[in-house]
Amino acid sequence: MAETERLWLVERDYGDESLVELVYATPDGSGRLVKHFSVQLLRAKEITAAIDVDPEKVEPIEDEPTRERYASEVERVRESHDPDETI
C-alpha cells in the first residue's frame, strides 16, 4: 500500500453557486488539500475530521500566519474528534 499522510479538516467555506470548499491541513499547518463539493452532494456525504491522502496531493503553504492558524485548528480538531468521526 502506498504511503499516505493524515490531514485534518480546518475550514469549511460556503461560496458562490452552492459550492462548499473544505480545507484539510497537515498537523504542522505546512500543507493543505482543498476539496470542492456542491451543497447537494455534501448533504449525502459524510465529512470526517481527518482524511488520509497521497502526500503528492498536498499543496505547500508558504504564508506563515496561515500555517500557524491551520496548525492551531488541527490541534483543536484532534483534541475533540476521532479521525473517522463525522463533523
Buried (B, 14 or more C-beta within 10 A) or exposed (E): EEEEBBBBBBBEEEEEEEBBEBBBBBBEBBBBBEBEBEEEEBEEEEBBBBBEBEEEEBEEBEEEEBBEBBBEBBEEBBEEBEBEEEB
